[in-house]
Amino acid sequence: MKPAKFDLEKSTDLGEAISALGQADGFAKIVAGGQSLVPMMNLRLAQPDSLVDIRALHDLKRISLDNGQLYVGALTTHAMIEDGLVPDATQGMMQRVARQIAYRAVRNRGTIGGSVAHADPAADWPTALLALGAVAVIQGANAERTMPLGDFQIGAFTVALEPDEVILGFSIPELSADARWGYYKVCRKPGEFADSIGALVIDPARSFARLVLGATDGAPLLLPPSAADKIASSGADGFDIAAARAVIAEAGATFEEYETQIHGAALSRAVQGAFAA
Ligand SMILES: Cc1cc2nc3c(=O)[nH]c(=O)nc-3n(C[C@H](O)[C@H](O)[C@H](O)COP(=O)(O)OP(=O)(O)OC[C@H]3O[C@@H](n4cnc5c(N)ncnc54)[C@H](O)[C@@H]3O)c2cc1C
């Protein structure tokens, strides 16, 4: 199928893009890599009246590592992270996450900002960035604002973004030398969307410990801090599928039996992976 008719505006200026979104006649959408939006338009699941192409916006291409904060512009592609063009502030975690997304042609065009804005429950960045404690940097018509991903990600395909707001990028705390992470994606074939994702980040220098379950039916689930703190202090011993299932139950999340088992396996393997030699 082909998409419904739409207008296309290629923006070269951030203010211009925001005005185009705010003043559009009808339903306007940003397009970045087009790897999620365009398939949805082809299936006519999305029928925007106009697209604002942001790929030329320099404000969204900044990458920096200063004072323990990695900043990754929204237009950074999965392939750029995979190829090490972003400073490794996460001890290889972001590189590993990027490498497991889809296949190279998708990674060449798909962007980290597009992935988070799209908020597909089965996508990788929403879970990985929540586990890392990332903050979204957002530009609206009048002001820039920041929001931790835990607040920004509301549900399946839903984020706290106004129609005329643009994600500029993400601020991600640099992991210290003693930090540990584990990331385990359950999918039928390499590079497919996930059936489950377990992510653990522990950084003793910042007293930071987060255990996140992804590929639920909604936004990634930040599991009770007590579970992550216990793993941080006692290690992975005993954190098997049954223990992971108990943490999911403690969080009040309910899934079909086979989903609970897959989620338990993803979490336990992420935890075991964080403590592997
Ligand atoms: C075959 C295939 C397999 C895939 N497998 C995986 C996978 O295993 N894991 C995974 O995580 N993803 C997967 N994806 C999705 C892929 O990672 C997309 O690149 C990503 O989800 C969207 O990024 P994009 O830049 O292409 O966004 P687009 O498709 O251009 O846009 C997606 C949405 O985000 C909005 N948007 C984009 N940029 C911004 C911004 N800066 N500010 C505000 N809103 C914005 C758009 O308006 C749109 O609503 C797959 C895609 C395909 C086609």
The ligand as an SDF file (V2000), in Angstrom:
LIG
                    3D

 53 58  0  0  0  0  0  0  0  0999 V2000
   12.2830   -3.7860    9.9690 C   0  0  0  0  0  0  0  0  0  0  0  0
   12.4340   -2.9500   11.2010 C   0  0  0  0  0  0  0  0  0  0  0  0
   12.9150   -3.5370   12.3520 C   0  0  0  0  0  0  0  0  0  0  0  0
   13.0740   -2.7730   13.5110 C   0  0  0  0  0  0  0  0  0  0  0  0
   13.5800   -3.3860   14.6230 N   0  0  0  0  0  0  0  0  0  0  0  0
   13.7740   -2.6600   15.7370 C   0  0  0  0  0  0  0  0  0  0  0  0
   14.3180   -3.2540   16.9250 C   0  0  0  0  0  0  0  0  0  0  0  0
   14.6880   -4.4210   16.9730 O   0  0  0  0  0  0  0  0  0  0  0  0
   14.4690   -2.4470   18.0220 N   0  0  0  0  0  0  0  0  0  0  0  0
   14.1120   -1.1340   18.0170 C   0  0  0  0  0  0  0  0  0  0  0  0
   14.2680   -0.4570   19.0240 O   0  0  0  0  0  0  0  0  0  0  0  0
   13.5990   -0.5480   16.9180 N   0  0  0  0  0  0  0  0  0  0  0  0
   13.4170   -1.2730   15.7820 C   0  0  0  0  0  0  0  0  0  0  0  0
   12.9040   -0.6570   14.6650 N   0  0  0  0  0  0  0  0  0  0  0  0
   12.5100    0.7660   14.7410 C   0  0  0  0  0  0  0  0  0  0  0  0
   13.6840    1.6680   14.3890 C   0  0  0  0  0  0  0  0  0  0  0  0
   14.6230    1.6170   15.4500 O   0  0  0  0  0  0  0  0  0  0  0  0
   13.2840    3.1490   14.1630 C   0  0  0  0  0  0  0  0  0  0  0  0
   14.3940    3.7720   13.6480 O   0  0  0  0  0  0  0  0  0  0  0  0
   12.9250    3.9950   15.3390 C   0  0  0  0  0  0  0  0  0  0  0  0
   11.9380    3.3630   16.1090 O   0  0  0  0  0  0  0  0  0  0  0  0
   12.3380    5.3380   14.8920 C   0  0  0  0  0  0  0  0  0  0  0  0
   13.3480    6.2290   14.5700 O   0  0  0  0  0  0  0  0  0  0  0  0
   13.2390    7.1470   13.2620 P   0  0  0  0  0  0  0  0  0  0  0  0
   14.3180    8.1420   13.3290 O   0  0  0  0  0  0  0  0  0  0  0  0
   13.1820    6.2980   12.0610 O   0  0  0  0  0  0  0  0  0  0  0  0
   11.8370    7.8840   13.5190 O   0  0  0  0  0  0  0  0  0  0  0  0
   10.6420    8.2330   12.5080 P   0  0  0  0  0  0  0  0  0  0  0  0
   10.0980    6.9770   11.9290 O   0  0  0  0  0  0  0  0  0  0  0  0
   11.0550    9.2860   11.5650 O   0  0  0  0  0  0  0  0  0  0  0  0
    9.6060    8.8480   13.5430 O   0  0  0  0  0  0  0  0  0  0  0  0
    9.0020    8.0470   14.5290 C   0  0  0  0  0  0  0  0  0  0  0  0
    8.1250    8.9390   15.4110 C   0  0  0  0  0  0  0  0  0  0  0  0
    8.9320    9.7830   16.2100 O   0  0  0  0  0  0  0  0  0  0  0  0
    8.6280   11.1550   15.9620 C   0  0  0  0  0  0  0  0  0  0  0  0
    9.9210   11.8470   16.0250 N   0  0  0  0  0  0  0  0  0  0  0  0
   11.0560   11.5090   15.3810 C   0  0  0  0  0  0  0  0  0  0  0  0
   12.0870   12.3000   15.7720 N   0  0  0  0  0  0  0  0  0  0  0  0
   11.5630   13.1620   16.7020 C   0  0  0  0  0  0  0  0  0  0  0  0
   12.1170   14.2060   17.4870 C   0  0  0  0  0  0  0  0  0  0  0  0
   13.4290   14.5370   17.4400 N   0  0  0  0  0  0  0  0  0  0  0  0
   11.3060   14.8870   18.3230 N   0  0  0  0  0  0  0  0  0  0  0  0
    9.9890   14.5570   18.4230 C   0  0  0  0  0  0  0  0  0  0  0  0
    9.4060   13.5670   17.7110 N   0  0  0  0  0  0  0  0  0  0  0  0
   10.1870   12.8700   16.8600 C   0  0  0  0  0  0  0  0  0  0  0  0
    7.9420   11.1890   14.6090 C   0  0  0  0  0  0  0  0  0  0  0  0
    7.0410   12.2730   14.4960 O   0  0  0  0  0  0  0  0  0  0  0  0
    7.2000    9.8540   14.6380 C   0  0  0  0  0  0  0  0  0  0  0  0
    6.0040    9.9890   15.3880 O   0  0  0  0  0  0  0  0  0  0  0  0
   12.7400   -1.3910   13.5000 C   0  0  0  0  0  0  0  0  0  0  0  0
   12.2570   -0.7940   12.3190 C   0  0  0  0  0  0  0  0  0  0  0  0
   12.1040   -1.5500   11.1880 C   0  0  0  0  0  0  0  0  0  0  0  0
   11.5930   -0.8930    9.9480 C   0  0  0  0  0  0  0  0  0  0  0  0
  1  2  1  0
  2  3  1  0
  2 52  2  0
  3  4  2  0
  4  5  1  0
  4 50  1  0
  5  6  2  0
  6  7  1  0
  6 13  1  0
  7  8  2  0
  7  9  1  0
  9 10  1  0
 10 11  2  0
 10 12  1  0
 12 13  2  0
 13 14  1  0
 14 15  1  0
 14 50  1  0
 15 16  1  0
 16 17  1  0
 16 18  1  0
 18 19  1  0
 18 20  1  0
 20 21  1  0
 20 22  1  0
 22 23  1  0
 23 24  1  0
 24 25  2  0
 24 26  1  0
 24 27  1  0
 27 28  1  0
 28 29  2  0
 28 30  1  0
 28 31  1  0
 31 32  1  0
 32 33  1  0
 33 34  1  0
 33 48  1  0
 34 35  1  0
 35 36  1  0
 35 46  1  0
 36 37  1  0
 36 45  1  0
 37 38  2  0
 38 39  1  0
 39 40  1  0
 39 45  2  0
 40 41  1  0
 40 42  2  0
 42 43  1  0
 43 44  2  0
 44 45  1  0
 46 47  1  0
 46 48  1  0
 48 49  1  0
 50 51  2  0
 51 52  1  0
 52 53  1  0
M  END
$$$$
